[in-house]
Amino acid sequence: MIDDLIVSELLEKYMEESGQSEQWITVFELRTYFHLHEFTAPTISGFLRRLHHNTRFSCRYRVEKIEKVRVSIPQSRMIKRYLVRKRTAGRKVKE
């Protein structure tokens, strides 16, 4: 089972390897990048939602915005994408 600490580490690794301090991501992108099973999707989306609503959550990144977008592959449906941004250096992150 995957927990918030693991998702936090995976998100940090994903963002660091992308070389960007801000980018739009989806749960599907994280799952495919780390070869995670689809059963991990609710945990990942819940973690990202908490990063958006709880500004005191201890992670180096913050979700600034959540948008719903329509995709057509593999079938037409709505998904969420998350604007993830690195926190400013002025804030101390609890480790």
C-alpha positions in Angstrom: 0.0 0.0 0.0 1.2 3.5 -0.9 1.1 6.3 1.7 1.5 10.0 1.8 5.2 9.9 2.7 5.9 7.8 -0.4 3.7 10.0 -2.6 5.5 13.1 -1.3 8.9 11.5 -2.1 7.8 10.4 -5.6 6.4 13.9 -6.3 9.7 15.5 -5.3 11.7 13.1 -7.4 9.4 13.7 -10.4 9.7 17.4 -10.1 13.4 17.4 -9.6 14.0 15.1 -12.6 11.8 17.3 -14.8 14.1 20.2 -13.9 11.1 22.6 -13.5 10.0 24.5 -10.5 6.4 24.6 -11.8 4.4 22.4 -14.1 1.0 20.9 -14.7 0.8 17.2 -13.9 -1.9 14.5 -13.8 -2.2 11.4 -11.6 -1.9 9.3 -14.7 1.5 10.9 -15.5 2.8 10.2 -12.0 1.6 6.6 -12.1 3.1 5.9 -15.5 6.4 7.6 -14.7 6.9 5.4 -11.6 5.1 2.3 -13.0 2.5 2.3 -10.3 -0.7 0.3 -10.3 -4.0 2.1 -11.0 -5.2 1.3 -7.5 -2.7 4.0 -6.3 -4.6 6.8 -8.1 -7.0 7.7 -5.2 -4.1 8.0 -2.8 -2.1 10.2 -5.2 -5.1 12.4 -6.0 -6.0 12.7 -2.4 -2.4 13.7 -1.5 -2.4 16.4 -4.3 -5.8 17.7 -3.1 -4.4 18.1 0.4 -1.4 19.9 -0.9 -3.8 22.4 -2.5 -6.0 22.9 0.5 -3.6 22.6 3.4 -0.7 25.1 3.0 1.0 23.8 6.1 1.5 20.3 4.7 5.2 19.3 4.9 6.3 19.0 1.3 8.7 21.0 -0.8 6.0 21.5 -3.4 2.5 23.0 -3.3 -0.5 22.5 -5.6 -1.4 26.1 -6.7 -4.4 25.2 -8.9 -6.6 22.2 -9.9 -8.4 22.2 -13.2 -10.8 19.7 -14.8 -9.9 18.9 -18.4 -11.6 16.6 -20.9 -9.5 13.9 -22.5 -10.5 11.5 -25.2 -8.0 8.7 -24.8 -8.8 5.9 -24.1 -12.4 7.1 -23.8 -14.0 10.6 -23.4 -13.9 11.6 -19.7 -13.0 14.4 -17.3 -9.7 14.3 -15.4 -8.0 16.7 -13.1 -4.6 18.3 -13.6 -2.6 19.9 -10.9 -0.3 22.9 -11.1 2.6 22.0 -8.9 5.0 24.7 -7.8 8.1 24.5 -5.6 7.6 26.4 -2.3 9.6 29.6 -1.8 12.8 29.3 0.2 11.5 31.5 3.0 9.3 28.7 4.3 10.9 26.0 6.5 9.8 22.5 5.6 9.5 20.0 8.4 11.5 16.8 7.7 
